[in-house]
Amino acid sequence: MSNTSIDHDNYTSDDIQVLEGLEAVRKRPGMYIGTTSERGLHHLVWEIVDNGIDEALAGYATKVSVSVDQDDVVTVEDNGRGMPTEIHPKTGISTVETIFTVLHAGGKFGGGAYKVSGGLHGVGASVVNALSKWLEVTIYKNGKEYFVRFSNGGHVEQPLKEVGPCDPDKTGSKVRFKADGEIFKEGTVYNYTTLYERLRQIAFLNKGISIEFHWLKEDGHQSHNFLYEGGIKEYVAFLNETQTPIIEDILYCDGQDEETNIAVEVALQYNSSYSEQVYAFCNNILTPDGGMHLDGFRQTLARVINQYAKDNNFLKKDDANLSQDDLKEGLTAIISVKHPDPQYEGQTKGKLGNAEVKIVVNKIFGDYMKRYLLENPAVAKIILEKAKTAAEARVAAQKARETTRRKSSLELGNMPGKLRDCANRNPEFCEIYIVEGNSAGGSATQGRNADYQAILPLRGKILNVEKARTHRIFDNAEIRSMITAFGCGIGDDVDVTKLRYHKIVIMTDADVDGAHICTLMLTFLYRFFRPVIEGGYVYIAMPPLYKLFKGQKTLRYCYSDEELELAKRDFGEEKYDIQRYKGLGEMDPSQLWETTLDPEHRTLKRVSIEDAMDADQVFSMLMGDEVEPRKEFIVENAHFVKNLDI
Ligand code: 0R9
């Protein structure tokens, strides 16, 4: 843990800055947690978990546990030193009350250290308190148990007091809270999968820290303990579970730069696929747009491998270098840096801007990689051969791309034959529905508003992007139609300012095949149009599952089983029939408009980069070479994959 330790010794309660009241947080929660949707709700959990992780990274705790109970009360507990309980000189109240009631109080951690929560969100405990119906803190230290309770947005209800003795060996902090339903209007119900996946990710990113997850809700109790002694090395192994590694080792290095206090960890392995899974993190937060840590990694990998190739006659003196792209094929890697003062750039703040990080990654990863190749010539040879093949394919792809580009110039009239374009030419107002199947495509074309809604029907399944090399992808007619219709280029050439529609809506049947096509589409978009997803331009249409009707009259459309139950309750004794929609094809154009196309009534789910990442994972597994995980998935999800032809 030495490479990630934080010096807390210089921290005194005086450093706490008293800034502003919690009322401001309740007035404009979005300013502090981004959104009050389900995402914002989970943000509260991450804030408190981050504080526990900070204590563990400081070397004082080994465990953080998270529980969610029936009533969506969250409990986070660590076994660290216990939060400070003494009276704070500036405020005259206890330090723990201060950090939970004063905005930014937890903020300044001595300086020179990195607090993982100081990253993208890092708003602190007081914001969680402000947005909670009630919040309780229990502290165990010096053989005593202390307790404080706040309610209604952070008001002290029960000031800190000693409530009894505790086991003299027990130390730690426990925070319990119930999010405030008046702030989180969409509800305070947590999502099992969201919590599970992020907690597992935090455990992967912080080797040796045990993270327990207890889900104590009616839908079935579950407990997990995530503990990875190998950290991101195990993360890479996990990502490659669905792949066939072509080298046995997972390369791993870590180190810290004393001057800047930047800590770097890199793990990588090559597999037999043609796609890459490379994720860069700063202070435990994914940076989807990369930045200096990722640039440093790619640059160093290319530099070291090219040098090795030249030194060992894999490349002749005058041969062109292998490019960074050539080294991407089949690469699975995690780059994780910890920085005391990270700067995030870009519209969505998803890019690490600190230039010094690149230098540190260059040094730490470069030294390691150079030595690894020298000591493992057999592995070096495998990587070089893979990269050389990729370089040849790249030249072929370039040619194919030029041909496609010529064929798909943006001139009007050059649009694909199947595209039913809209009249409006302002992308901001334009939408394109990618529709599964011809009959649904026909209904959608008739039902849409042709001024701003374009329809592109897809026939059959799009090409298996996992197995196909880039240049083959350009041969596929369905894919070419999409590339042309979007108009923004593909892969590294994507320019979202040229995107012809600001809403790309995937519309598939609400059945197994539909889900499969949706996964395929997301994977394709994730691999080749990532900035379009990141820009928030991709949506999934949610067609209704049921119609309640009486004779000719539609009473209500229901978009989920829960909604159906609600409707049944609402209509009570009244007589009505229920139709279950099996596919989009069953709806006539006007119904399709009413339920799925009309902006006034439709439900669209915006696709986040995490959704796309998940789709990509599932997809790799379903399409990859490894049979075992696929079998497991199919057995586990038999109801879902029954008719899947893969
Ligand atoms: C349940 C999640 N855990 C926490 O929120 C948590 C905060 C925290 C902490 C300290 C120890 N454990 C913690 N768990 C701590 C203690 C001391 C000094 N620094 C940190 C100490 O005893 O001297 N703190 C987080 C912020 C603060 N403490 C502080 F600002 F109050 F100091």
Residues whose N, C-alpha, C, O or C-beta is under 5 A from the ligand:
A	BS01	0R9	H8 I48 N51 G52 E55 V76 E77 D78 G80 R81 G82 M83 P84 T95 I99 G106 S173 K174 V175
